[in-house]
Amino acid sequence: MSSHDISEENLPEQRGAAQGAVRLADEKNPFADPGLPPHEHRRQDVDERAAKRSERVVALLFTVSMLATIAFIAAYVTIPVDKAIYVFPLGHISALNFALGLTLGTALFTIGAGAVHWARTLMSDVELVDERHPIEASPETRAKVHADFQQGAKDSQLGRRKLIRTTMFGALALVPLSGVVLLRDLGTLPGTKLRHTLWSKGKLLVNMNTNQPLRPSDIAVGSLTFAKPEGLEEKSEEFQDEIAKAALMIVRLQPEDIKDKRELEWSHEGIVAYSKICTHVGCPISLYEQQTHHVLCPCHQSTFDLSDGARVIFGPAGHPLPQLRIGVNDEGYLEALGDFEEPVGPAFWERG
Ligand code: FES
């Protein structure tokens, strides 16, 4: 080892000056400052071949991280969710979970290990002593921070070690992809599915409780009946998705009590059909007051006037309940005369 192989700032004589004077114990300060132990140079500081070896190790770790991230994505796409494997000592576990955990853990660990190895072997290892000082930053301090930052950037050798820089950026750029591919679990985009329901011209109104098509005579004045579209069976796979949009609330009013002209036109002999889904945040409405014709949502007390176009008279709901236009078919059953003319439920996707 020759002195010109060692970077200037690491030479012992200069470091002593940089550390400041060691204080001896006295009456005011009974504890002597022991100072720093003699500095030992690392192999990489004095041997360029050792530094190169360290550089390759760091690059290898970052490369392993990149491969692990790619393996994570491949495992996510190719391994079936229900496949189980035996792993000692864990026993039988999900192959997908095991592969995702292993690859993501490796990707993150090797980035950390690479950074630590880089800092320990190649970045400057100068020990610095800084006296305590007031918290406020003076212009001199800010200038010093700026200078230190620049020195740190220089010491890290980011500009010089291109292999490390490239692989580190590659590893850091790939790791977030693990999170991005998981977005696939949110499912496909809804498209216009939320704007339409199962109701269409000629669909019979079926009583939710008895499963029988409704006739006008089944709806008594003052009663509240819940209905679903014919053909929507409770056991079917799509039942929950569809009933959440198509559920109806049917009430018979005296035609002369109906104040809204369109409501009267869309009704049959005073029977009106409204969406049961609250326009606030989508709770099912179930409380009907026959004297006032008000329906109340139990979630946040939005109240709608069914005799006046289901107008909101109280609460946080943003707009009236959508009405379904109904009539009676040749056999005397209540039927829809089309779909709702506006999206049902909460107001955030309406009128878009
Ligand atoms: S969901 Fe009906 S008032 Fe909030």
Residues whose N, C-alpha, C, O or C-beta is under 5 A from the ligand:
A	BS01	FES	C278 H280 V281 G282 C283 C297 C299 H300 Q301 S302
